[in-house]
Amino acid sequence: MMNYGSDGTHGRDVAGAPEGGRAARSALRAASAPGGPSAPDVPGHDPAPAVRARGLSVVRGGRTVLDALDFDVARGRVTGLLGPSGCGKTTLMRAIAGTQAHVDGALDVLDRPAGDASLRPRIGYVTQAPAVYDDLTVRQNLGYFARVLHPARTARAARREAVDRVLADTALASHADVLAGHLSGGQRSRVSLAVALLGDPELLVLDEPTVGLDPVLRRDLWALFHALAADRGVTLLVSSHVMDEAERCDQLLLMRDGRLVAADTPAALTARTGTTTVESAFLHVIAEGDTPTRPAAVDGEPRHDGAPHPEGEPHPEGERHPEGERHPEGDSRPAPRASVARTLATTTRVLRQLRHDPRTIALLLVVPSAMITLLRYVFDGTAGTGTFDPLGASLLGIFPMITMFLVTSIATLRERTSGTLERLLAMPLGKTDLISGYALAFGALAIVQSALATGLSLWALDLDVTGSPWLLLLVAVLDALLGTALGLFVSAFAASEFQAVQFMPAVLMPQLLLCGLFAPRDEMQPVLSALSDVLPMSYAVDAMNEVLRHPDVTPDFLRGLAVVTGCALLVLSLGAATLRRRTR
Ligand SMILES: Nc1ncnc2c1ncn2[C@@H]1O[C@H](COP(=O)(O)OP(=O)(O)OP(=O)(O)O)[C@@H](O)[C@H]1O
């Protein structure tokens, strides 16, 4: 049973219950925090709407999918966003959460323009598909997102408390240590909701949170929503295409074909249309072609009568943002500053995901060593010719680059397709934190992988190296970093895992053929030689060969190292640039 009011419908009587006491404490905490929610029902208090849209339009793929919407969402209430499939609910929710591109008109959320970086900790956004990590337990998922929200070391106890609170709120405590991938669809949706509840958000934007749930769970979730609004002053915008859920909302926004056809309370809507259900009211409104142009009232009273806007403004047709600016199209708002704590949280999360996948770790660690051993015995018949040494040394650098490229491109693509990337970028996580977190995790793995292969080559396979083996290891690790960077970068251009795998030959094979491994670079045709000069793998192989031949660090070794490092950093920055906070 979920942790909400006892009536099982609106949960408004929870204050007296033990959970209500905890909820009230939580509301108090949030209200006393800077920017905490306004009290919803203070007499004489007329708070500004949580969301205020005027002339809001969105174009996707050249088509207008939201057309000049005007509406308000009242604070501390549950507002339902209802309409048939494809009418634009998800697009509208994304616009409010700040993750939708090509938004025009004025859209203010919690008194800031939608998409403003300062809103990220204040909004909980639950996408339609559960955006959680299947290869982490429920508690590990919540722990990671809690660290993204509150990364300070001193916040550890508060994070643990928040995780326990949301586990109880979503009735998931008994599944806390189960992998998210082993949960049912409805349970995973609740994990996704639990993530959104972590930071005591002022506004919860929930995209079809009850789809696929049985009637008991649906009733329980609605009770939780009302308890959140009543006890903590949270504003909820909940989408659904099931009309019977409309009766459970305080306010309704009814949409059709990208337009708002009604904005009212359920009772006022049915009374105005002379119907008994919201579904028949919706059909009535459509039959009448009754499309209101006035926004819904923030105080629960319908406003379809040409009454002045609550702030005394004229009718806001075609109105622009109060500050005269258009809705921010690019992500021009100040991004959160890079945070070491969030980077390390991401590194830990990626390594934890790998820990649940021991076969991948084994393959990552063993395959390069197995390949170098195979190479050694392929050249067994040519012992004394010294062929194994240059090839072996070069491949020690090339293997980590190839494996890290593949692992990173698929891992990043998975972040994109599962929705976790959209969720993270709607939270206060810097792109650099995410990229550096990945680079550190895979860099650590690359060190182990390269150390194993290099150690094996030197001490078991008789690789004859004049210089220090540590220098070989250094080049191998930097190569792995380059592979990670390239993987992050190209994943932005792959629409599926199949495509990501195809990028491997496209990006790596030309480098492999031109790096001097198969033919000396200065003996290639001039065009190929020039091409080889601009490919980073050529410099990695040059550096490996310098270690092979010279006892000391040479200028050519340093140049090779500098080029590989520079390329890795450049491609990492390009990878960060491909992480868009907005969906097209
Ligand atoms: N990338 C895109 N390019 C062009 N049109 C798109 C794109 N994504 C969505 N659309 C269109 O935008 C419209 C609104 O889509 P949206 O997902 O917002 O609808 P919805 O009401 O949330 O639907 P559902 O209830 O099925 O989730 C749809 O007609 C859809 O076909």
The ligand as a Tripos MOL2 file, in Angstrom:
@<TRIPOS>MOLECULE
LIG
   31    33     1     0     0
SMALL
NO_CHARGES

@<TRIPOS>ATOM
      1 N1          9.9560   14.1400  -34.4260 N.pl3     1 LIG1
      2 C1          8.7400   14.4450  -34.8990 C.ar      1 LIG1
      3 N2          8.5910   15.0020  -36.1130 N.ar      1 LIG1
      4 C2          7.3790   15.3200  -36.5830 C.ar      1 LIG1
      5 N3          6.2300   15.1280  -35.9110 N.ar      1 LIG1
      6 C3          6.3150   14.5670  -34.7140 C.ar      1 LIG1
      7 C4          7.5700   14.1910  -34.1320 C.ar      1 LIG1
      8 N4          7.3250   13.6670  -32.9260 N.ar      1 LIG1
      9 C5          5.9870   13.7120  -32.7550 C.ar      1 LIG1
     10 N5          5.3850   14.2490  -33.8260 N.ar      1 LIG1
     11 C6          3.9450   14.4880  -34.0160 C.3       1 LIG1
     12 O1          3.5410   15.4270  -33.0460 O.3       1 LIG1
     13 C7          2.2130   15.1440  -32.6500 C.3       1 LIG1
     14 C8          2.1330   15.2040  -31.1360 C.3       1 LIG1
     15 O2          2.9020   14.1330  -30.6010 O.3       1 LIG1
     16 P1          2.8810   13.8450  -29.0460 P.3       1 LIG1
     17 O3          3.8250   12.7250  -28.7880 O.co2     1 LIG1
     18 O4          3.1140   15.1160  -28.3390 O.co2     1 LIG1
     19 O5          1.3710   13.3760  -28.8330 O.3       1 LIG1
     20 P2          0.6750   12.7450  -27.5300 P.3       1 LIG1
     21 O6         -0.6110   13.4550  -27.3810 O.co2     1 LIG1
     22 O7          1.5970   12.7590  -26.3830 O.co2     1 LIG1
     23 O8          0.4210   11.2600  -28.0070 O.3       1 LIG1
     24 P3          0.3110    9.9230  -27.0800 P.3       1 LIG1
     25 O9         -0.8650   10.1130  -26.1940 O.co2     1 LIG1
     26 O10         0.1000    8.8500  -28.0950 O.co2     1 LIG1
     27 O11         1.6060    9.8100  -26.3620 O.co2     1 LIG1
     28 C9          1.8320   13.8000  -33.2320 C.3       1 LIG1
     29 O12         0.9170   14.0060  -34.2700 O.3       1 LIG1
     30 C10         3.1190   13.2370  -33.7440 C.3       1 LIG1
     31 O13         2.9120   12.5200  -34.9370 O.3       1 LIG1
@<TRIPOS>BOND
     1     1     2 1
     2     2     3 ar
     3     2     7 ar
     4     3     4 ar
     5     4     5 ar
     6     5     6 ar
     7     6     7 ar
     8     6    10 ar
     9     7     8 ar
    10     8     9 ar
    11     9    10 ar
    12    10    11 1
    13    11    12 1
    14    11    30 1
    15    12    13 1
    16    13    14 1
    17    13    28 1
    18    14    15 1
    19    15    16 1
    20    16    17 2
    21    16    18 1
    22    16    19 1
    23    19    20 1
    24    20    21 2
    25    20    22 1
    26    20    23 1
    27    23    24 1
    28    24    25 2
    29    24    26 1
    30    24    27 1
    31    28    29 1
    32    28    30 1
    33    30    31 1
@<TRIPOS>SUBSTRUCTURE
     1 LIG1         1 GROUP 0 **** ****
